[in-house]
Amino acid sequence: MNRKISGVFKESFIALLYWIFTGVVMWIFSKSFTAWMNDDRFEFVSLKLSFLNNMPEGIKFIVVSFGTLYAIYYSVKQTIKAFYLITSKQN
């Protein structure tokens, strides 16, 4: 019984972290979308993403869109896994 509760807590906590990460990615998406619609510049300050600054705004918007969809997919997947563990029968 104790292992089941521990596993459920772990999976639920991971799902919560995924949703927090998804919220941050969606905030970045909204900033990118606003910049794209206003013909404004949206620049990344991260060294790993700074190569995107040389690309057109439309390409940056597409990259951020796919990143948002990727984050949502894994958040939903983890949430379903956590709900499955919560509702599964006890042995």
Secondary structure, DSSP 4 states (H G I P E B T S, - for coil): -HHHHHHHHHHHHHHHHHHHHHHHHHHHHHHHHHHHHTT------STTTGGGGGS-HHHHHHHHHHHHHHHHHHHHHHHHHHHHHHHSPP-
